[in-house]
Amino acid sequence: MNRDAGSWLAPLVAIAVLVAAVTQTVSALKVTGAFGWEPEAVPMAVPPAYAAVNEALDRQDGFLAAASLHDPFTVRAAPIAPKPVRHADPPPPPPAPVLTAIVWDSDPRALVRWKDREWTVREGGLFDDFQVVSITRDQVSLRHGEATLVLQRRNPGD
């Protein structure tokens, strides 16, 4: 038989941990009053600053009476109130692109301002959701879905 202290150390530590866990568990159950054990009354002094809060917590609230509460796990029919019908105004259409310049040469291009950005476009090109259909000296034709939008060049005198 081996009587070395090292072979007895592990079982002794395990028994000590088990005793500590059982002692703490029973102590916690006693404090909570589980199994009908009377919890030990802990005297507490309420500071004067919290006296009003403590009194408010001790008052009975009729709104929370047991008769007014219901079991959250039971289904009960609630009256269904019709929702009011609201007719919201349709959102305003987004502002149209603005033609700022046309460069007219063998490969015409235009400068279009859209969504706070300047776009340089040419015929057949795309920018954002628009396709450039044609560019002439005075206007640019754009297609947006099924709609066609014509942007006119502003006269300098306007």
C-alpha positions in Angstrom: 0.0 0.0 0.0 1.3 3.4 -1.0 1.3 5.9 1.9 2.7 8.8 0.0 1.2 12.2 0.9 0.8 13.1 -2.8 -1.6 10.2 -3.4 -3.9 11.4 -0.5 -3.7 15.1 -1.5 -6.1 15.0 -4.5 -9.0 13.2 -2.7 -8.6 15.5 0.4 -8.9 18.6 -1.8 -11.9 17.2 -3.7 -13.7 16.5 -0.3 -12.8 20.0 0.9 -14.3 21.6 -2.3 -17.4 19.4 -2.0 -18.0 20.4 1.7 -17.5 24.1 0.8 -20.0 23.9 -2.1 -22.6 22.1 0.0 -22.1 24.5 2.9 -22.5 27.6 0.6 -25.6 26.1 -1.1 -27.4 25.3 2.1 -26.5 28.7 3.4 -27.9 30.4 0.3 -31.1 28.4 0.5 -31.6 29.3 4.1 -31.2 33.0 3.4 -33.8 32.8 0.6 -36.3 30.9 2.8 -36.4 27.9 0.5 -37.9 24.6 1.8 -39.9 26.6 4.5 -36.8 27.6 6.4 -37.2 31.0 8.0 -34.7 33.5 6.6 -32.6 35.4 9.0 -33.9 39.0 9.3 -31.1 41.4 8.4 -31.6 44.7 10.1 -31.3 47.6 7.7 -31.1 51.2 8.4 -32.5 53.4 5.5 -30.6 56.6 5.0 -32.8 59.7 5.3 -32.2 60.6 1.7 -33.9 57.3 0.6 -36.8 57.4 3.1 -39.3 58.9 0.6 -38.4 56.3 -2.0 -38.8 53.5 0.6 -42.2 54.8 1.6 -43.3 55.0 -2.0 -42.3 51.4 -2.6 -44.3 50.3 0.5 -47.5 51.9 -0.7 -50.1 49.7 -2.4 -50.9 50.6 -5.9 -54.5 49.8 -7.0 -53.4 49.6 -10.6 -51.3 46.6 -9.8 -54.0 44.8 -7.7 -54.1 41.0 -8.2 -57.6 41.2 -9.7 -56.4 43.6 -12.5 -53.6 41.3 -13.5 -54.0 38.3 -15.9 -52.1 35.2 -16.6 -49.6 36.0 -19.5 -49.7 32.4 -20.6 -53.4 32.3 -21.4 -55.0 33.6 -24.6 -57.7 36.0 -24.2 -59.5 37.8 -27.0 -58.8 41.5 -27.1 -61.0 43.8 -29.0 -59.6 44.7 -32.3 -59.9 48.4 -33.0 -59.9 49.4 -36.6 -56.8 51.3 -37.6 -57.5 54.8 -38.8 -57.0 55.2 -42.5 -54.4 57.8 -43.4 -54.0 59.1 -46.8 -50.4 60.2 -47.0 -49.4 62.7 -49.7 -47.3 61.1 -52.3 -43.6 62.1 -52.0 -42.5 65.0 -54.2 -40.8 63.9 -57.4 -37.0 64.2 -57.2 -35.5 67.3 -58.9 -34.6 66.9 -62.5 -31.0 66.9 -63.7 -29.7 70.3 -64.9 -27.8 70.8 -68.1 -24.9 73.1 -67.3 -22.8 72.9 -70.5 -22.5 71.3 -74.0 -19.2 70.8 -75.8 -20.1 70.6 -79.5 -17.5 69.0 -81.7 -17.1 65.7 -83.7 -17.8 63.8 -80.4 -20.3 66.0 -78.5 -20.4 65.9 -74.8 -22.5 67.5 -72.1 -22.1 68.4 -68.4 -25.1 67.5 -66.3 -25.6 68.3 -62.6 -27.4 65.6 -60.7 -27.5 64.7 -57.0 -24.9 67.3 -56.2 -22.4 65.9 -58.7 -21.3 66.9 -62.2 -21.5 64.2 -64.8 -19.8 64.3 -68.1 -21.9 62.4 -70.6 -21.9 61.4 -74.3 -24.5 59.9 -76.6 -25.3 56.3 -75.7 -23.7 56.7 -72.3 -25.2 56.0 -68.9 -25.1 58.0 -65.6 -27.0 57.0 -62.5 -30.4 55.7 -63.8 -30.4 57.7 -67.0 -29.3 56.8 -70.5 -28.2 59.6 -72.8 -30.2 59.3 -76.0 -28.9 62.3 -78.0 -27.0 65.5 -77.6 -27.6 68.5 -79.9 -26.3 72.1 -79.8 -29.1 73.2 -77.5 -30.4 70.2 -75.6 -29.7 66.7 -74.2 -32.3 63.9 -74.3 -32.3 61.4 -71.5 -34.2 58.2 -71.0 -35.2 57.2 -67.4 -37.1 53.9 -67.5 -39.9 54.5 -70.0 -39.9 58.3 -69.7 -37.9 60.6 -71.9 -36.5 63.8 -70.4 -35.2 66.7 -72.5 -32.8 69.1 -70.8 -32.6 72.6 -72.5 -29.6 74.8 -72.5 -30.2 78.1 -70.7 -29.7 81.3 -72.7 -27.0 83.6 -71.2 -29.5 86.4 -71.1 -32.0 84.5 -68.9 
